[in-house]
Amino acid sequence: MPTVAQTIEADWVSRFADEVIAEAERRAPGKPVVCASGLSPSGPIHLGNLREVMTPHLVADEIRRRGHAVRHLISWDDYDRFRKVPAGVAGVDESWAEHIGRPLTSVPAPAGSPHPNWAEHFKAAMTEALAELGVEYDGISQTEQYTTGAYRDQVLHAMKHRADIDAILAQYRTKKAPPKKSQKPVDEAELEAAEGSGAAAEDDGAVSAAGYFPYKPYCGGCGKDTTNVTAYDDETTDLTYTCAGCGFSETVRLTDFHRGKLVWKVDWPMRWAYEGVIFEPSGVDHSSPGSSFQVGQQMVGIFDGERPIGPMYAFVGISGMAKMSSSRGGVPTPADALKIMEAPLLRWLYARRRPNQSFKIAFDQEIQRLYDEWDKLEAKVADGTALPADVAAHSRAARTATAELPRTPRPLSYRTLASVVDVTAGAEDQTLRILSELDPAHPITSLDEVRPRLDRAESWISTYVPADQRTLVRDEPDKELLGSLDEQDQESLRLLADGLDTHWSLEGLTTLVYGVPKFQAGLPADAKPTPELKVAQRTFFALLYRLLVSRDTGPRLPTLLLAVGADRVRRLLGR
C-alpha cells in the first residue's frame, strides 16, 4: 500500500500550486498570481483543448483555496488567421475557403448561428461548458487587444528589436524537426482530437529583401494576412506593405495602425511578459525543439519578462471515437461530453491524472465503468477509507474554492439508469415505476431525485448506442425456443418465475438470477462460484436474454426483469 507521503506526492495540483506561489512571491510579491490558457476558436473547441484550460484552472483553484488572490486568464486567439475550413461543421462548405487568411473575428459565423462572427460562434459553446464545469476565468479577446492598441508599445518594441528576434529564430530555422512521438496508434479522428489550439501554427515571420519583420498587417484591400512588409522606419514608425493576394499596397504609421499582429512565436512570449504569467501549460505540439514554447523561453527576455512555469500536457483520447467520427464528423467537445456525464465526473478525469499522462474520455460502453469507479470513490471518501490523493482529486472534481457543483440527490448507478431508459425508450411513467421498485424500502418517488444523472444516461443511450445494440423486449413468447428446451432448462425458468414476487427488488432479483443455477446444482444460495457454476450461470443468463430480448446479451438481468415487469416476464418465459 502506498505511504501517505507517496499519495501526497501523487497530488500534482498541490505540488504545482506550491511552486507557483513561491515563484509569484519572487517575481511579483503582493500581486495576484497569474495562471493562463490560450484557446483558438478556429472551429469546435474539443476535449483535448479542454486540458489547456483544466490544468491551470485546477492549479489556480488550489491557490484560491489557500487564500491567495489569483487570476486565470483565457486568451481567446480570435485574431489568428482563418487557416482551413473544418470538416463536419453544419452550414459550412468549401465556399468558406474564400475567408482563409482573414482574422477569425472577420469570418462570418456558420449559417443559422445567432453570433456575429466565426470566433464568437465557437467561443459561445466553450463558454457555456466552462460555466457548467465551474471554471472561473478572465477572458481576453486578442482581437480587442490588438485593434484597440493595447499592445502598441509591445509591437513597436518588437519592431525596434527585430534583429534580436531574428537572431533567436535563426538558431532554429536550419534545425530539422525531430519526428513526432506517437504515444499509441490512433485513428485519423483521434489524431484530429490530439491537435492543439489553432494558435499552434508555428509562424515566426519571414525574411525578405527588406529584412526580417515580426509583425504582419492584415491587408486593407482584401482583409487577409497575405502581406509582406517592404519597408519600416524606426524613427517615424512608417511601415509599407504589399499584399501578395490582391496586390494592394499602402504605407501606414505603426503608432496609429492596429490592423495586424505579431507573428505567433513572438506574440506568445510578449503576452507572458505583458500579463505577468506565472503558470501556463503547453501541449505536445508546442514543446518540441524549435516550437513556440521552446523559442518563447528565449524570446520572452526581449520583452523583459520570464517564461512561465508549465508542464507539457499529454494527449486526451476518446473511447469510441472511430464509430462517432463516421456519423458525426469532427471530434467531441466539452459540450458533447456534458450531455452524457455530469460535470464532476468530467472534472475528475482531468484532475486525477498528471498533465503528462494521457487518458481517454469514454463515449462508448466504457462510460458505465467510469461511473462505477467514480461511485466507488464517492463511497470511500464518505466512509474515510480513500487515499489522500484520491480524496484531493475527488474534492477538486466535486467543488471549487467558491462553490459546490450541482449533484444528483440520489445517484443511482449510471449502468442501471442507462438500462432502464434503454428498455423504456425514455417513457417517464415506466422509468419511475421501475426505479421505484429497485429498493422497495426506500423507493424513488420522483425522477427529480435521480436527475441530472438520469438525463445524462438517457442522452448517452439515444445518441451513442447504435440502434442494433438497443434493447427491444419481445412482444410475444418465442414458442419455438420454449418448445425445444429440455427438462433442466424448463425447471430453471419455473424456479425463476416462482421466485419473482418474493425477490422483487434489484438486490432480490440479483440473488435470484444467480441463485437458480446454484439451486439446480444442489448448492446453497451463498455458495462461492466455481468454474462449473460460472458456466451454468452464463448458460442460464443467455437463455433468459434470448427469451426476453432475442439476443444473447443485454442490460443486467435484474434491471431488465424489473423493467419488463413480473407478469410480462412470466408470459415470455411460458409460465
Backbone torsions as a table, in degrees:
resi	resn	phi	psi	omega
1	MET	NA	137.1	180.0
2	PRO	-63.5	147.2	176.1
3	THR	-77.3	164.3	177.7
4	VAL	-58.1	-41.0	-179.8
5	ALA	-60.9	-40.4	-179.4
6	GLN	-67.9	-38.9	-178.5
7	THR	-72.1	-34.6	175.6
8	ILE	-66.5	-38.8	178.4
9	GLU	-60.1	-32.7	-178.4
10	ALA	-73.5	-13.0	179.1
11	ASP	-81.0	86.2	-172.9
12	TRP	-62.7	-30.2	-177.3
13	VAL	-63.7	-46.4	-179.3
14	SER	-63.2	-39.0	-178.6
15	ARG	-65.9	-41.9	177.4
16	PHE	-67.1	-38.6	178.9
17	ALA	-60.3	-42.2	177.0
18	ASP	-56.9	-48.1	-177.6
19	GLU	-65.0	-42.9	-175.8
20	VAL	-67.5	-42.5	178.8
21	ILE	-61.9	-44.6	179.1
22	ALA	-62.5	-42.0	-179.6
23	GLU	-68.2	-37.9	178.5
24	ALA	-65.0	-37.5	178.0
25	GLU	-65.1	-34.1	178.9
26	ARG	-73.1	-44.0	-173.3
27	ARG	-82.7	-45.5	-171.7
28	ALA	-142.6	68.1	-177.4
29	PRO	-60.5	136.9	177.7
30	GLY	84.9	-6.0	-179.9
31	LYS	-102.7	157.0	176.8
32	PRO	-58.2	142.4	176.4
33	VAL	-74.4	132.6	-176.1
34	VAL	-108.5	118.5	171.5
35	CYS	-111.4	150.0	-172.9
36	ALA	-140.5	152.6	172.5
37	SER	-136.8	157.8	174.6
38	GLY	-133.3	131.5	179.9
39	LEU	-131.1	137.7	176.7
40	SER	-105.0	116.4	177.9
41	PRO	-82.5	50.9	-179.0
42	SER	-83.4	-5.4	-179.6
43	GLY	177.8	-168.2	177.5
44	PRO	-55.9	129.8	-179.4
45	ILE	-88.0	110.9	-166.7
46	HIS	-94.1	-177.3	-173.5
47	LEU	-70.3	-21.5	172.6
48	GLY	-69.0	-41.5	176.3
49	ASN	-62.9	-29.4	-178.2
50	LEU	-60.8	-27.9	178.3
51	ARG	-65.5	-29.2	175.2
52	GLU	-60.4	-28.8	-179.9
53	VAL	-94.5	-44.8	-173.2
54	MET	-66.8	-34.1	-178.8
55	THR	-62.0	-55.1	177.2
56	PRO	-69.4	-28.9	177.4
57	HIS	-60.3	-47.6	-177.7
58	LEU	-63.7	-39.5	178.1
59	VAL	-67.9	-45.7	178.7
60	ALA	-61.4	-39.7	-179.7
61	ASP	-65.7	-38.3	177.0
62	GLU	-64.9	-40.9	177.9
63	ILE	-62.8	-39.6	178.5
64	ARG	-66.7	-38.8	178.1
65	ARG	-60.5	-29.9	-179.3
66	ARG	-84.8	3.9	174.5
67	GLY	92.0	8.7	179.7
68	HIS	-92.6	147.0	172.6
69	ALA	-73.4	134.0	-176.6
70	VAL	-146.9	145.4	173.9
71	ARG	-121.5	131.6	171.3
72	HIS	-107.1	109.6	-179.8
73	LEU	-90.4	135.0	167.3
74	ILE	-116.5	111.7	175.7
75	SER	-85.6	117.4	174.3
76	TRP	-84.8	112.4	-178.1
77	ASP	-80.5	58.9	-174.5
78	ASP	-87.1	0.1	174.6
79	TYR	-101.4	6.1	173.1
80	ASP	-68.6	160.1	177.1
81	ARG	-72.2	148.3	170.3
82	PHE	-74.1	112.7	-169.7
83	ARG	-92.2	-38.0	-177.4
84	LYS	-158.8	160.4	176.8
85	VAL	-84.7	113.1	-176.5
86	PRO	-71.2	144.8	178.3
87	ALA	-75.0	150.3	170.9
88	GLY	80.6	8.0	178.1
89	VAL	-92.3	119.9	-177.0
90	ALA	-61.0	140.6	176.7
91	GLY	78.1	11.3	-178.3
92	VAL	-125.5	131.2	176.8
93	ASP	-131.8	-171.4	-174.9
94	GLU	-66.4	-12.7	177.2
95	SER	-64.4	-20.5	178.0
96	TRP	-68.3	-12.2	-179.6
97	ALA	-62.0	-21.8	178.8
98	GLU	-64.0	-18.0	-178.2
99	HIS	-92.6	-4.4	-179.6
100	ILE	-58.2	129.5	-178.8
101	GLY	103.5	-13.7	178.2
102	ARG	-90.3	158.9	175.4
103	PRO	-62.1	147.8	-178.4
104	LEU	-58.8	-30.2	179.0
105	THR	-78.5	-3.9	177.0
106	SER	-106.3	4.5	179.5
107	VAL	-98.6	133.9	179.2
108	PRO	-59.7	150.0	174.7
109	ALA	-69.9	156.8	175.1
110	PRO	-53.8	152.3	-177.3
111	ALA	-53.9	134.0	177.7
112	GLY	86.6	-5.3	-179.4
113	SER	-73.5	141.5	176.2
114	PRO	-81.1	-1.6	-172.9
115	HIS	-94.2	154.0	-171.3
116	PRO	-73.6	-20.5	-178.6
117	ASN	-157.7	176.3	-176.8
118	TRP	-57.8	-48.9	-176.8
119	ALA	-62.3	-46.2	-177.6
120	GLU	-65.2	-32.9	178.4
121	HIS	-60.5	-47.5	-176.2
122	PHE	-83.0	-23.3	173.2
123	LYS	-66.1	-37.4	-172.7
124	ALA	-60.1	-45.7	-178.5
125	ALA	-64.2	-39.8	179.7
126	MET	-69.5	-38.9	179.0
127	THR	-60.0	-43.4	178.2
128	GLU	-63.2	-42.7	-179.6
129	ALA	-65.0	-41.4	-179.8
130	LEU	-64.6	-36.3	177.0
131	ALA	-63.4	-43.3	179.2
132	GLU	-65.4	-31.3	179.9
133	LEU	-82.0	-4.6	178.6
134	GLY	77.3	23.1	-178.3
135	VAL	-85.7	115.9	175.9
136	GLU	-91.6	133.1	-178.4
137	TYR	-159.1	162.1	170.7
138	ASP	-105.9	115.3	-179.0
139	GLY	-84.6	137.8	179.6
140	ILE	-126.4	118.5	176.5
141	SER	-84.8	120.9	178.6
142	GLN	-70.3	-26.4	172.6
143	THR	-60.3	-47.6	-179.3
144	GLU	-64.2	-42.4	-178.7
145	GLN	-60.9	-45.3	-177.7
146	TYR	-74.7	-45.2	-172.6
147	THR	-75.2	-19.4	176.5
148	THR	-91.7	-3.6	178.8
149	GLY	84.4	13.9	179.7
150	ALA	-59.0	-31.9	-178.2
151	TYR	-99.6	16.3	-175.0
152	ARG	-52.0	-51.4	-177.0
153	ASP	-63.1	-37.3	-179.1
154	GLN	-68.2	-38.9	178.5
155	VAL	-64.9	-46.4	179.7
156	LEU	-62.9	-38.8	178.7
157	HIS	-63.6	-43.3	179.7
158	ALA	-63.4	-41.0	179.7
159	MET	-66.8	-37.2	179.5
160	LYS	-66.1	-34.5	-177.1
161	HIS	-104.8	28.2	-176.7
162	ARG	-61.8	-30.3	178.7
163	ALA	-68.3	-38.6	177.4
164	ASP	-66.5	-40.3	178.2
165	ILE	-64.2	-44.7	179.9
166	ASP	-60.2	-38.6	-179.3
167	ALA	-64.4	-39.0	177.9
168	ILE	-66.1	-47.1	-178.0
169	LEU	-65.4	-33.0	-178.5
170	ALA	-62.4	-26.6	179.9
171	GLN	-63.0	-23.2	-173.7
172	TYR	-110.3	-15.1	-172.6
173	ARG	-64.0	-32.9	-176.9
174	THR	-93.8	-4.6	-179.6
175	LYS	-81.1	136.1	178.0
176	LYS	-79.6	128.2	-179.4
177	ALA	-65.6	136.5	178.5
178	PRO	-68.3	154.4	178.2
179	PRO	-61.8	143.9	-179.5
180	LYS	-69.5	137.9	178.9
181	LYS	-79.5	134.2	176.5
182	SER	-103.2	119.9	-177.7
183	GLN	-73.1	-39.1	177.7
184	LYS	-156.0	154.0	175.1
185	PRO	-60.6	131.8	179.8
186	VAL	-134.0	157.6	177.8
187	ASP	-84.9	177.8	-174.3
188	GLU	-61.5	-38.3	-178.6
189	ALA	-65.7	-38.9	178.8
190	GLU	-69.7	-32.6	175.8
191	LEU	-63.7	-37.6	176.6
192	GLU	-64.6	-39.0	179.2
193	ALA	-66.1	-26.1	-177.9
194	ALA	-80.4	-13.8	-179.5
195	GLU	-63.5	145.1	179.9
196	GLY	-84.5	-165.4	178.9
197	SER	-56.9	152.4	176.7
198	GLY	-59.0	-22.5	178.8
199	ALA	-69.1	-4.6	-178.8
200	ALA	-74.0	0.7	172.4
201	ALA	-60.9	111.8	-168.0
202	GLU	-80.0	53.7	-177.3
203	ASP	-75.1	128.6	177.4
204	ASP	-124.6	16.2	179.4
205	GLY	85.9	175.7	-176.5
206	ALA	-129.7	148.0	175.3
207	VAL	-97.1	124.6	-179.8
208	SER	-122.5	-174.7	178.7
209	ALA	-60.0	-27.7	-179.7
210	ALA	-84.9	-2.7	-179.2
211	GLY	110.9	-167.7	-179.6
212	TYR	-101.1	138.6	177.2
213	PHE	-135.6	126.5	-177.8
214	PRO	-86.7	11.0	-176.5
215	TYR	-121.0	138.6	-179.4
216	LYS	-128.0	115.5	177.2
217	PRO	-74.8	151.8	164.8
218	TYR	-87.8	133.0	-171.2
219	CYS	-62.0	136.2	176.0
220	GLY	-73.5	-12.3	178.8
221	GLY	-92.4	-59.9	-175.5
222	CYS	-103.7	-9.1	178.0
223	GLY	80.4	6.7	-176.0
224	LYS	-101.2	169.0	-178.7
225	ASP	-97.2	23.2	178.1
226	THR	-82.1	51.2	-173.9
227	THR	-114.7	154.3	174.3
228	ASN	-129.7	127.5	175.8
229	VAL	-75.2	127.2	-177.7
230	THR	-108.2	-14.7	178.3
231	ALA	-162.0	147.6	176.2
232	TYR	-150.0	133.7	179.3
233	ASP	-109.4	115.8	-176.8
234	ASP	-63.5	-32.1	-176.8
235	GLU	-74.4	-52.5	-176.0
236	THR	-87.8	-17.0	-171.6
237	THR	63.7	22.0	173.8
238	ASP	-69.2	128.9	-177.7
239	LEU	-125.9	130.8	177.1
240	THR	-113.5	135.2	177.6
241	TYR	-138.1	158.1	175.3
242	THR	-129.3	140.3	179.3
243	CYS	-92.6	122.8	178.4
244	ALA	-73.0	-16.2	-178.3
245	GLY	-84.1	-52.4	-174.6
246	CYS	-113.1	-5.9	177.4
247	GLY	85.6	-1.7	-179.6
248	PHE	-64.6	144.9	178.5
249	SER	-143.9	145.1	176.0
250	GLU	-159.9	162.1	173.4
251	THR	-113.9	129.4	-177.5
252	VAL	-127.6	162.2	174.7
253	ARG	-100.0	115.6	-170.3
254	LEU	-64.9	-23.9	177.1
255	THR	-64.6	-23.3	-177.4
256	ASP	-116.8	-1.5	-173.8
257	PHE	-102.3	125.2	-175.0
258	HIS	-128.6	26.3	-179.7
259	ARG	-107.5	65.1	179.4
260	GLY	179.7	177.8	-178.5
261	LYS	-152.5	161.9	173.2
262	LEU	-68.1	147.3	176.2
263	VAL	-64.9	155.7	-167.3
264	TRP	-56.6	-44.3	-175.6
265	LYS	-69.0	-12.6	174.6
266	VAL	-101.9	-36.5	-178.0
267	ASP	-60.3	-47.1	-174.7
268	TRP	-63.5	-52.9	178.5
269	PRO	-64.9	-29.2	174.5
270	MET	-58.5	-43.2	-178.9
271	ARG	-67.4	-35.9	176.5
272	TRP	-55.9	-45.4	-178.8
273	ALA	-71.3	-43.2	-176.8
274	TYR	-61.4	-44.1	-176.6
275	GLU	-89.9	-12.3	-176.3
276	GLY	67.4	44.4	-175.0
277	VAL	-70.7	128.7	178.0
278	ILE	-98.6	-35.4	-175.5
279	PHE	-135.8	123.9	173.0
280	GLU	-154.7	123.8	177.8
281	PRO	-80.9	171.4	175.9
282	SER	-143.5	147.2	179.4
283	GLY	-79.3	169.6	-179.2
284	VAL	-60.0	-25.9	-179.3
285	ASP	-72.8	-14.1	179.7
286	HIS	-104.1	-3.1	-164.6
287	SER	-111.4	-0.8	178.7
288	SER	-77.8	160.2	179.5
289	PRO	-55.5	131.1	-179.0
290	GLY	87.7	-5.2	179.1
291	SER	-81.7	175.4	-170.4
292	SER	-60.9	-40.2	-178.5
293	PHE	-69.6	-41.4	-179.8
294	GLN	-66.7	-45.0	177.9
295	VAL	-65.1	-37.6	-178.1
296	GLY	-59.8	-29.7	179.0
297	GLN	-59.7	-34.2	175.7
298	GLN	-86.1	-38.0	-174.1
299	MET	-65.9	-31.4	-174.9
300	VAL	-62.6	-24.3	177.8
301	GLY	-65.9	-27.6	176.6
302	ILE	-58.1	-32.6	-176.7
303	PHE	-101.7	17.6	178.6
304	ASP	58.4	37.1	178.0
305	GLY	-120.9	-178.8	176.5
306	GLU	-125.3	148.4	179.4
307	ARG	-70.1	149.1	179.1
308	PRO	-75.5	157.3	164.9
309	ILE	-67.7	141.9	178.2
310	GLY	178.8	129.8	178.4
311	PRO	-81.9	159.3	167.0
312	MET	-80.6	130.0	178.9
313	TYR	-102.9	147.6	-171.3
314	ALA	-93.5	174.4	-177.8
315	PHE	-58.9	137.9	170.3
316	VAL	-110.3	114.8	-178.1
317	GLY	-96.7	174.8	-179.4
318	ILE	-126.4	122.9	174.9
319	SER	-81.9	122.7	-176.3
320	GLY	92.8	14.0	-175.4
321	MET	-62.8	-43.4	-174.1
322	ALA	-59.1	-43.4	-179.8
323	LYS	-67.1	-39.8	-177.3
324	MET	-66.5	-44.6	-171.1
325	SER	-64.2	-31.5	-177.5
326	SER	-67.7	-28.6	-176.8
327	SER	-103.3	-29.5	-173.6
328	ARG	-98.8	-33.2	-172.2
329	GLY	77.8	137.6	178.3
330	GLY	75.6	-171.2	-176.4
331	VAL	-120.0	156.7	-174.5
332	PRO	-71.1	149.2	-178.5
333	THR	-106.8	170.1	173.6
334	PRO	-55.9	-37.3	178.3
335	ALA	-62.0	-38.7	177.3
336	ASP	-62.6	-45.1	-178.8
337	ALA	-63.7	-39.4	-177.1
338	LEU	-72.4	-9.9	174.0
339	LYS	-79.3	-21.6	-176.7
340	ILE	-117.5	-6.0	177.3
341	MET	-144.3	150.9	179.3
342	GLU	-74.4	154.1	-176.3
343	ALA	-55.8	-42.7	179.8
344	PRO	-58.9	-37.3	179.5
345	LEU	-65.6	-43.5	180.0
346	LEU	-65.3	-41.5	176.5
347	ARG	-59.9	-40.9	-176.7
348	TRP	-63.0	-36.8	-179.7
349	LEU	-61.0	-35.0	178.7
350	TYR	-83.1	-30.7	-175.7
351	ALA	-77.4	-31.5	-170.9
352	ARG	-83.9	-13.8	-179.3
353	ARG	-110.0	135.7	174.1
354	ARG	-60.1	150.1	-175.6
355	PRO	-55.2	-32.1	-177.9
356	ASN	-83.9	4.7	176.7
357	GLN	-100.1	128.3	176.2
358	SER	-79.5	157.2	175.6
359	PHE	-155.6	169.4	-179.8
360	LYS	-119.3	146.4	174.6
361	ILE	-105.7	128.7	-170.0
362	ALA	-89.9	128.5	169.1
363	PHE	-116.2	2.8	178.4
364	ASP	-110.6	-158.3	-177.0
365	GLN	-58.7	-20.8	-178.3
366	GLU	-62.0	-21.0	179.9
367	ILE	-62.3	-29.9	179.1
368	GLN	-67.2	-39.4	178.1
369	ARG	-68.1	-39.2	178.1
370	LEU	-60.7	-41.9	178.0
371	TYR	-65.9	-38.8	176.2
372	ASP	-59.2	-42.3	-179.0
373	GLU	-65.1	-42.4	178.6
374	TRP	-63.4	-43.3	-179.6
375	ASP	-64.9	-36.7	176.6
376	LYS	-65.6	-39.7	177.9
377	LEU	-63.0	-43.8	178.8
378	GLU	-58.3	-40.9	179.8
379	ALA	-66.0	-41.1	179.4
380	LYS	-67.0	-38.8	177.1
381	VAL	-63.3	-40.9	-178.2
382	ALA	-65.4	-37.6	-177.6
383	ASP	-96.6	4.1	173.6
384	GLY	80.9	17.5	-177.9
385	THR	-103.5	-0.4	-179.0
386	ALA	-76.1	148.7	176.6
387	LEU	-69.7	153.2	-176.3
388	PRO	-54.7	-43.2	-179.3
389	ALA	-65.4	-36.2	178.2
390	ASP	-69.1	-37.5	176.0
391	VAL	-61.8	-43.2	-179.7
392	ALA	-63.0	-45.9	-179.7
393	ALA	-63.0	-39.4	178.8
394	HIS	-64.4	-44.3	-179.6
395	SER	-61.7	-40.7	180.0
396	ARG	-68.7	-27.2	179.8
397	ALA	-79.9	-39.7	-171.2
398	ALA	-84.7	-21.4	-176.8
399	ARG	-155.2	160.4	171.8
400	THR	-108.2	-177.4	179.7
401	ALA	-63.3	-23.4	-173.8
402	THR	-115.0	-11.2	-175.1
403	ALA	-158.3	150.7	171.9
404	GLU	-87.8	136.0	178.0
405	LEU	-77.2	146.8	178.8
406	PRO	-56.3	143.1	-179.9
407	ARG	-137.7	161.2	178.0
408	THR	-76.4	125.6	-177.0
409	PRO	-57.0	-44.2	176.9
410	ARG	-122.5	90.2	-174.2
411	PRO	-75.5	80.4	174.7
412	LEU	-65.0	159.6	179.6
413	SER	-53.2	128.5	176.9
414	TYR	-58.5	-38.3	179.7
415	ARG	-59.4	-43.5	179.6
416	THR	-67.2	-46.1	-179.5
417	LEU	-61.2	-41.6	179.2
418	ALA	-62.6	-41.7	179.3
419	SER	-62.9	-41.2	-177.9
420	VAL	-66.6	-47.5	-179.2
421	VAL	-69.7	-25.1	175.2
422	ASP	-65.2	-49.3	-176.4
423	VAL	-70.5	-37.0	-175.9
424	THR	-89.4	-4.6	-175.4
425	ALA	55.6	29.7	174.7
426	GLY	83.3	5.7	179.1
427	ALA	-63.6	118.9	-169.8
428	GLU	-68.3	-36.9	-178.9
429	ASP	-65.3	-42.3	178.6
430	GLN	-69.4	-38.1	178.7
431	THR	-61.5	-45.7	179.4
432	LEU	-63.5	-40.6	178.8
433	ARG	-58.5	-47.4	-176.7
434	ILE	-66.9	-46.6	-177.5
435	LEU	-64.3	-32.7	179.6
436	SER	-69.7	-18.8	-179.0
437	GLU	-96.6	-3.4	-179.5
438	LEU	-62.9	-42.8	-178.4
439	ASP	-135.9	86.4	-175.3
440	PRO	-55.9	-27.3	179.9
441	ALA	-71.5	-27.9	179.3
442	HIS	-136.6	70.2	-172.5
443	PRO	-69.7	147.4	170.4
444	ILE	-71.9	128.2	-178.7
445	THR	-107.2	-14.2	179.3
446	SER	-150.0	142.4	179.0
447	LEU	-66.0	-19.4	177.3
448	ASP	-61.3	-25.1	179.2
449	GLU	-66.0	-26.2	-176.1
450	VAL	-112.0	14.3	175.1
451	ARG	-101.3	148.8	9.9
452	PRO	-86.8	-1.9	-176.1
453	ARG	-58.6	-40.1	179.0
454	LEU	-58.8	-44.5	-179.3
455	ASP	-64.2	-36.2	178.9
456	ARG	-66.7	-41.6	179.1
457	ALA	-65.5	-39.8	179.3
458	GLU	-65.2	-39.7	178.7
459	SER	-64.7	-39.3	179.4
460	TRP	-64.5	-46.6	-179.8
461	ILE	-60.1	-45.8	-174.1
462	SER	-76.3	-23.4	-173.8
463	THR	-102.7	-38.7	-169.2
464	TYR	-116.5	-6.1	176.0
465	VAL	-96.8	117.0	-177.5
466	PRO	-58.0	151.4	-176.7
467	ALA	-57.2	-36.0	-177.1
468	ASP	-75.8	-5.6	175.8
469	GLN	-106.5	0.5	177.8
470	ARG	-75.3	157.4	-176.3
471	THR	-94.8	122.4	177.9
472	LEU	-121.5	109.5	-177.9
473	VAL	-73.2	137.7	-178.8
474	ARG	-61.9	146.2	174.9
475	ASP	-84.3	-35.0	-177.0
476	GLU	-128.3	153.9	178.0
477	PRO	-62.0	149.3	176.0
478	ASP	-85.8	87.6	-172.8
479	LYS	-63.9	-35.0	-179.6
480	GLU	-64.3	-46.4	179.3
481	LEU	-66.0	-43.8	179.8
482	LEU	-60.2	-38.9	-178.7
483	GLY	-70.6	-17.3	-177.9
484	SER	-93.6	-2.9	-173.6
485	LEU	-76.1	143.4	175.7
486	ASP	-81.6	-180.0	-174.6
487	GLU	-64.1	-37.3	-178.7
488	GLN	-66.4	-42.6	178.0
489	ASP	-64.3	-40.6	178.5
490	GLN	-60.7	-41.2	-179.6
491	GLU	-65.4	-38.7	-179.4
492	SER	-62.8	-38.7	178.9
493	LEU	-69.3	-36.2	178.7
494	ARG	-66.0	-43.9	179.6
495	LEU	-60.8	-41.0	179.6
496	LEU	-66.1	-49.2	-177.7
497	ALA	-60.2	-41.2	-178.9
498	ASP	-67.4	-25.8	-176.2
499	GLY	-94.2	-2.2	-174.4
500	LEU	-59.6	-49.9	-173.6
501	ASP	-62.5	-40.8	-176.7
502	THR	-80.9	-12.2	-179.3
503	HIS	-116.8	23.4	-170.0
504	TRP	-79.5	73.4	170.7
505	SER	-158.2	168.8	-178.7
506	LEU	-62.4	-45.0	-179.5
507	GLU	-67.6	-42.0	-178.6
508	GLY	-65.6	-43.5	-179.6
509	LEU	-69.2	-30.3	174.3
510	THR	-62.0	-45.9	177.4
511	THR	-61.2	-40.0	-176.6
512	LEU	-67.6	-50.5	-174.2
513	VAL	-67.9	-32.1	176.3
514	TYR	-79.9	-22.9	-175.0
515	GLY	-83.4	-27.2	-177.8
516	VAL	-57.3	-50.9	178.4
517	PRO	-62.8	-31.8	177.2
518	LYS	-64.6	-45.6	-178.9
519	PHE	-61.6	-41.7	-179.2
520	GLN	-66.9	-25.7	178.9
521	ALA	-89.4	3.5	-179.9
522	GLY	76.1	24.5	-178.1
523	LEU	-106.9	151.9	176.5
524	PRO	-71.3	163.9	-176.2
525	ALA	-63.6	-26.7	-178.0
526	ASP	-97.2	15.3	-179.2
527	ALA	-64.4	140.3	177.6
528	LYS	-75.5	144.2	-175.8
529	PRO	-67.9	138.0	172.9
530	THR	-110.1	166.1	177.2
531	PRO	-55.7	-40.0	-179.0
532	GLU	-66.7	-41.2	-179.2
533	LEU	-65.6	-39.3	179.5
534	LYS	-61.7	-38.8	177.8
535	VAL	-63.9	-43.6	-179.9
536	ALA	-63.9	-39.7	179.1
537	GLN	-65.5	-45.0	179.1
538	ARG	-60.8	-39.9	179.3
539	THR	-64.0	-42.6	179.1
540	PHE	-64.5	-44.3	-179.5
541	PHE	-61.9	-43.2	-179.5
542	ALA	-61.9	-38.4	177.9
543	LEU	-62.8	-45.1	179.8
544	LEU	-61.9	-43.6	179.4
545	TYR	-60.4	-43.3	-178.3
546	ARG	-63.8	-38.7	-178.9
547	LEU	-74.1	-29.4	-175.7
548	LEU	-94.2	-40.9	-173.2
549	VAL	-131.1	10.1	175.6
550	SER	60.3	29.0	176.6
551	ARG	-139.2	167.2	-179.9
552	ASP	-85.2	-15.0	179.4
553	THR	-138.0	174.8	179.4
554	GLY	172.8	-162.8	177.1
555	PRO	-60.7	163.5	178.0
556	ARG	-53.1	133.7	-172.2
557	LEU	-58.1	-43.4	178.9
558	PRO	-58.1	-41.1	177.9
559	THR	-66.4	-42.0	-179.9
560	LEU	-62.4	-43.2	179.7
561	LEU	-62.1	-43.8	177.2
562	LEU	-60.3	-41.7	-177.7
563	ALA	-65.8	-40.7	-177.4
564	VAL	-72.2	-36.4	-178.1
565	GLY	95.4	143.9	-172.2
566	ALA	-60.0	-45.4	-176.4
567	ASP	-64.1	-42.5	-178.5
568	ARG	-70.6	-34.5	176.3
569	VAL	-60.0	-48.4	-178.6
570	ARG	-60.0	-40.6	-178.4
571	ARG	-65.0	-43.2	-178.9
572	LEU	-71.1	-22.7	176.7
573	LEU	-89.6	1.7	178.3
574	GLY	73.8	29.3	-178.1
575	ARG	-112.3	NA	NA
